[in-house]
Amino acid sequence: MNYKNQILICVLSICLGIIITLCVTRLFSKFGAEGTGGFEASKLEFNHVGLVTDEVKQGESFVAATKVWVTNPHEHPYKIEWLRYEPDSSVTGPVRTQPHIAFRVESLEEASKGLKVLLEPFDVGFATVGFWQTSDEVVVELMEYKQGRDWQPK
């Protein structure tokens, strides 16, 4: 790896750290300040950060429900999920254009109270997931895993 690539990786890592910190801070301040119908932010289990790309990534899996190729964030050292949408994907707006932060929750219904729906919950095989937006426009993916299942897109 040459010097320029090392600098680029360092800068990208710093930027990613800032994005994660801002998203988590904004999300937790939203839950703490406004509440979500009694849902506790402490019940959110960080899962990954999703970043949109146009590049094919190694190990992609296709999610037919949204026509998007995704990588497994648990195979990335910084828990990054890369999303590459097919041109005819029905996903539009912030979910398709902005990074998101994902949390594993026990109940989508409880965890999503007070949030704006961006993409209604749908089945991805190992979990039911949906996308919401906080009042300060942070895109959040909430994931309710099926009993005995772990990350495994179909």
ZAVO-78224 format. One record per residue (C-alpha): chain; z, x, y; residue number from 0. Coordinates in pm, 1 decimal, m for minus. Layout:
N
<atom A,<Z,X,Y>,NUM>,
...
//
This chain:
154
<atom A,<0.0,0.0,0.0>,0>,
<atom A,<m99.5,146.5,333.2>,1>,
<atom A,<110.7,165.2,648.7>,2>,
<atom A,<m61.4,m130.3,820.1>,3>,
<atom A,<m0.8,m357.2,521.6>,4>,
<atom A,<366.3,m256.4,511.0>,5>,
<atom A,<405.3,m343.0,880.2>,6>,
<atom A,<226.8,m677.1,828.9>,7>,
<atom A,<454.8,m766.4,536.6>,8>,
<atom A,<760.1,m671.5,741.5>,9>,
<atom A,<647.9,m884.5,1038.9>,10>,
<atom A,<564.1,m1180.3,812.7>,11>,
<atom A,<903.6,m1153.2,641.3>,12>,
<atom A,<1080.6,m1157.8,977.2>,13>,
<atom A,<873.9,m1457.1,1095.0>,14>,
<atom A,<945.6,m1641.8,771.2>,15>,
<atom A,<1316.4,m1573.6,808.8>,16>,
<atom A,<1306.3,m1715.4,1161.0>,17>,
<atom A,<1116.6,m2026.4,1044.6>,18>,
<atom A,<1364.0,m2089.0,762.0>,19>,
<atom A,<1661.2,m2038.2,993.3>,20>,
<atom A,<1518.6,m2274.3,1256.7>,21>,
<atom A,<1430.0,m2542.1,1002.6>,22>,
<atom A,<1768.5,m2531.7,832.2>,23>,
<atom A,<1957.1,m2519.1,1163.2>,24>,
<atom A,<1759.3,m2810.8,1307.2>,25>,
<atom A,<1790.6,m3013.6,988.2>,26>,
<atom A,<2163.5,m2955.0,948.7>,27>,
<atom A,<2228.6,m3025.0,1317.1>,28>,
<atom A,<2037.3,m3351.0,1273.4>,29>,
<atom A,<2252.0,m3452.2,978.2>,30>,
<atom A,<2571.6,m3343.0,1148.5>,31>,
<atom A,<2499.2,m3487.7,1492.3>,32>,
<atom A,<2334.4,m3818.0,1407.2>,33>,
<atom A,<2429.1,m3870.3,1044.6>,34>,
<atom A,<2211.2,m4035.9,785.2>,35>,
<atom A,<2389.4,m4348.9,681.9>,36>,
<atom A,<2677.4,m4157.9,528.2>,37>,
<atom A,<2468.7,m3897.4,343.2>,38>,
<atom A,<2630.6,m3554.3,355.4>,39>,
<atom A,<2419.1,m3249.9,439.7>,40>,
<atom A,<2630.4,m3057.1,189.3>,41>,
<atom A,<2454.1,m3254.9,m86.5>,42>,
<atom A,<2124.2,m3087.8,2.1>,43>,
<atom A,<2036.8,m2803.3,m234.5>,44>,
<atom A,<1779.9,m2567.0,m81.1>,45>,
<atom A,<1472.1,m2545.6,m301.1>,46>,
<atom A,<1185.7,m2381.2,m110.0>,47>,
<atom A,<978.0,m2346.0,204.5>,48>,
<atom A,<622.7,m2480.1,188.0>,49>,
<atom A,<343.0,m2306.2,376.3>,50>,
<atom A,<m12.8,m2435.0,403.9>,51>,
<atom A,<m297.7,m2194.2,325.0>,52>,
<atom A,<m674.0,m2196.4,278.6>,53>,
<atom A,<m660.3,m1904.3,33.1>,54>,
<atom A,<m656.8,m1936.7,m344.9>,55>,
<atom A,<m321.2,m1808.5,m470.8>,56>,
<atom A,<m240.5,m1669.0,m813.7>,57>,
<atom A,<m67.4,m1916.2,m1045.8>,58>,
<atom A,<m167.2,m2234.0,m860.7>,59>,
<atom A,<m117.6,m2573.8,m1025.3>,60>,
<atom A,<m302.6,m2889.0,m921.2>,61>,
<atom A,<m105.9,m3196.4,m810.8>,62>,
<atom A,<m349.3,m3483.3,m861.8>,63>,
<atom A,<m145.2,m3739.7,m665.0>,64>,
<atom A,<m202.6,m3549.8,m339.4>,65>,
<atom A,<m504.6,m3334.8,m433.2>,66>,
<atom A,<m327.6,m3011.7,m349.8>,67>,
<atom A,<m294.6,m2679.2,m527.7>,68>,
<atom A,<61.8,m2545.2,m522.8>,69>,
<atom A,<235.5,m2229.8,m636.7>,70>,
<atom A,<575.8,m2219.2,m801.0>,71>,
<atom A,<824.4,m2117.7,m528.4>,72>,
<atom A,<1071.5,m2001.8,m791.0>,73>,
<atom A,<830.9,m1721.7,m878.9>,74>,
<atom A,<821.9,m1600.4,m515.3>,75>,
<atom A,<1098.5,m1364.3,m396.1>,76>,
<atom A,<1151.9,m1573.8,m79.9>,77>,
<atom A,<1110.1,m1917.7,m245.7>,78>,
<atom A,<771.6,m1981.9,m82.1>,79>,
<atom A,<547.6,m2260.3,m209.2>,80>,
<atom A,<186.2,m2215.3,m103.2>,81>,
<atom A,<m9.6,m2540.9,m59.5>,82>,
<atom A,<m389.1,m2550.1,m55.1>,83>,
<atom A,<m528.8,m2898.0,6.3>,84>,
<atom A,<m861.6,m3016.8,m129.4>,85>,
<atom A,<m1093.7,m3135.4,149.8>,86>,
<atom A,<m1074.0,m3495.7,22.4>,87>,
<atom A,<m691.8,m3501.8,m1.8>,88>,
<atom A,<m544.3,m3817.7,146.8>,89>,
<atom A,<m256.7,m3615.5,292.9>,90>,
<atom A,<m281.0,m3598.1,671.5>,91>,
<atom A,<m61.6,m3520.9,970.2>,92>,
<atom A,<241.5,m3291.9,974.2>,93>,
<atom A,<268.9,m3265.7,594.3>,94>,
<atom A,<m76.4,m3109.6,583.2>,95>,
<atom A,<m52.4,m2898.9,898.9>,96>,
<atom A,<310.0,m2783.4,931.3>,97>,
<atom A,<550.1,m2582.2,715.9>,98>,
<atom A,<817.2,m2781.4,537.3>,99>,
<atom A,<1158.0,m2712.2,395.3>,100>,
<atom A,<1243.7,m2866.5,58.0>,101>,
<atom A,<1576.5,m2973.7,m82.2>,102>,
<atom A,<1677.7,m3097.4,m423.6>,103>,
<atom A,<1884.0,m3415.5,m392.3>,104>,
<atom A,<2053.9,m3656.2,m628.9>,105>,
<atom A,<1905.9,m3963.8,m459.1>,106>,
<atom A,<1592.7,m3981.2,m243.4>,107>,
<atom A,<1706.0,m4316.8,m109.3>,108>,
<atom A,<2039.2,m4183.5,12.9>,109>,
<atom A,<1911.5,m3848.1,139.3>,110>,
<atom A,<1622.1,m3999.3,335.4>,111>,
<atom A,<1823.4,m4253.3,534.3>,112>,
<atom A,<1750.0,m4216.4,903.8>,113>,
<atom A,<1437.9,m4003.8,848.4>,114>,
<atom A,<1077.7,m4100.6,931.0>,115>,
<atom A,<858.2,m4137.6,620.9>,116>,
<atom A,<552.0,m3911.8,629.7>,117>,
<atom A,<447.8,m3939.4,265.5>,118>,
<atom A,<600.2,m4200.8,37.2>,119>,
<atom A,<773.5,m4069.1,m276.4>,120>,
<atom A,<544.3,m3995.2,m571.2>,121>,
<atom A,<581.8,m3862.9,m925.4>,122>,
<atom A,<496.5,m3497.0,m990.2>,123>,
<atom A,<608.1,m3500.9,m1353.7>,124>,
<atom A,<935.5,m3311.2,m1334.0>,125>,
<atom A,<1057.5,m3493.0,m1021.5>,126>,
<atom A,<990.6,m3763.1,m767.5>,127>,
<atom A,<921.0,m3611.9,m426.6>,128>,
<atom A,<850.4,m3741.5,m79.1>,129>,
<atom A,<808.3,m3605.3,269.5>,130>,
<atom A,<1001.5,m3709.9,577.8>,131>,
<atom A,<1041.4,m3594.4,935.7>,132>,
<atom A,<1366.8,m3550.5,1123.2>,133>,
<atom A,<1409.9,m3684.1,1476.8>,134>,
<atom A,<1328.5,m3336.1,1608.4>,135>,
<atom A,<1006.5,m3320.2,1401.9>,136>,
<atom A,<1110.8,m3091.1,1114.0>,137>,
<atom A,<908.0,m3175.6,801.0>,138>,
<atom A,<1137.6,m3213.2,500.3>,139>,
<atom A,<1048.8,m3253.0,134.6>,140>,
<atom A,<1319.6,m3418.3,m73.5>,141>,
<atom A,<1302.4,m3374.5,m449.0>,142>,
<atom A,<1485.8,m3591.0,m700.9>,143>,
<atom A,<1453.5,m3409.3,m1033.1>,144>,
<atom A,<1430.5,m3605.0,m1354.8>,145>,
<atom A,<1719.2,m3555.0,m1592.7>,146>,
<atom A,<1685.2,m3233.5,m1790.4>,147>,
<atom A,<1371.7,m3121.4,m1604.5>,148>,
<atom A,<1300.0,m2823.3,m1382.7>,149>,
<atom A,<1005.8,m2710.5,m1166.8>,150>,
<atom A,<688.7,m2778.1,m1359.2>,151>,
<atom A,<399.3,m2936.4,m1164.8>,152>,
<atom A,<152.0,m3130.7,m1373.9>,153>,
//
